């Protein structure tokens, strides 16, 4: 009986592993489940048009936003993303960030902070704007979920 139980357990474990490793989503071609852009593992769907996004007349901030970098983000959450290089150099005022949202996976060898922030805002449907002081100088990026 113990050998039989061992064989049954092994068979069940093998079937369970085989089923969890199968990919049932068809991303290209006919039929299958439609996958939204937020669910695509490395959503590098071409150039990001960030013109007009986080627009400001403050030259140092524009220079910072348009500086280009190489990034490779994997499994980022809304709570972690703004602490990552190259985004972590400024202050963010966050509110109502989504919890349990799909993770953000993104890689690029040439992306600006402005493009990256736009991609993040689209991925989690976040609203981004600037907080300013009394003189109108930007003090933080306001991020609202």
Secondary structure, DSSP 8 states (H G I E B T S, - for coil): -HHHHHHHHHHHHHHHHHHHT------SSSSS----GGGSSS---S----TTTT--S-HHHHHHHH-EEEEEEEEE-TTTGGGSTTGGGS-EEEES--SS---EEEEEEEEEHHHHHHHHHHHHT-EEEEEE-TTS-EEEEEEE-
